[in-house]
């Protein structure tokens, strides 16, 4: 039932359906990137090389795709304000 609480928070802070779509797309993107990192770590034996190698793989798989501007409109997220609504 945690997703109901988070949906309520999204809507109470002024989120709309576009914000919900971006949230879902961002979460799916994170899941896919995390899955790719796990596949690289365990399929190519990086897990046996120690925590430094694992951290390097995670850093490359997480920060490299997020450092380039997304080509998918679904993943573009530019908040207009960080102020809390009153």
C-alpha positions in Angstrom: 0.0 0.0 0.0 3.0 2.3 -0.1 2.4 3.2 -3.7 -1.0 4.7 -2.7 0.7 6.9 -0.2 3.3 8.1 -2.7 0.6 8.7 -5.3 -1.3 10.8 -2.8 1.9 12.8 -2.1 2.5 13.4 -5.8 -1.0 14.7 -6.3 -1.1 16.8 -3.1 2.1 18.6 -4.1 0.6 19.7 -7.4 1.6 16.7 -9.5 -0.5 15.9 -12.6 -0.7 13.0 -15.0 2.4 14.2 -16.8 4.4 14.1 -13.6 3.1 10.6 -12.9 4.2 9.4 -16.3 7.6 10.9 -15.8 7.9 9.2 -12.4 6.9 5.8 -13.8 9.3 6.2 -16.7 12.1 7.2 -14.4 11.5 4.3 -12.1 11.5 1.8 -15.1 14.6 3.4 -16.5 16.3 2.9 -13.1 15.3 -0.7 -12.9 16.6 -1.4 -16.4 19.9 0.3 -15.7 20.3 -1.5 -12.3 19.5 -4.8 -14.0 22.2 -4.1 -16.7 24.7 -3.4 -13.9 23.9 -6.6 -12.1 24.3 -8.6 -15.4 27.7 -7.1 -16.0 28.8 -7.7 -12.4 27.8 -11.3 -12.2 28.2 -12.5 -15.9 31.7 -11.1 -16.4 33.1 -12.0 -13.0 33.4 -8.4 -11.7 32.0 -9.6 -8.3 35.2 -11.6 -7.8 37.4 -8.5 -8.3 36.2 -6.7 -5.1 34.1 -3.8 -4.1 36.1 -1.2 -6.1 35.4 -3.0 -9.4 31.7 -3.3 -8.5 31.5 0.4 -7.6 33.1 1.2 -11.0 30.6 -0.8 -12.9 27.7 0.7 -11.0 29.1 4.2 -11.6 29.5 3.7 -15.3 26.1 2.1 -15.8 24.3 4.7 -13.6 26.0 8.0 -14.4 27.0 7.5 -18.1 23.4 7.2 -19.4 22.1 10.0 -17.1 24.9 12.4 -18.1 23.7 12.7 -21.6 20.4 14.5 -22.3 17.6 12.0 -22.7 16.3 11.6 -26.2 13.0 10.2 -24.9 10.5 12.9 -23.9 9.2 10.6 -21.2 12.5 10.9 -19.3 12.9 14.7 -19.5 12.1 16.2 -16.2 12.8 19.8 -15.4 11.0 20.9 -12.3 9.6 24.4 -12.4 9.9 25.1 -8.7 11.3 23.4 -5.6 9.2 25.5 -3.3 6.6 23.7 -1.1 3.0 24.6 -1.9 1.1 26.5 0.7 
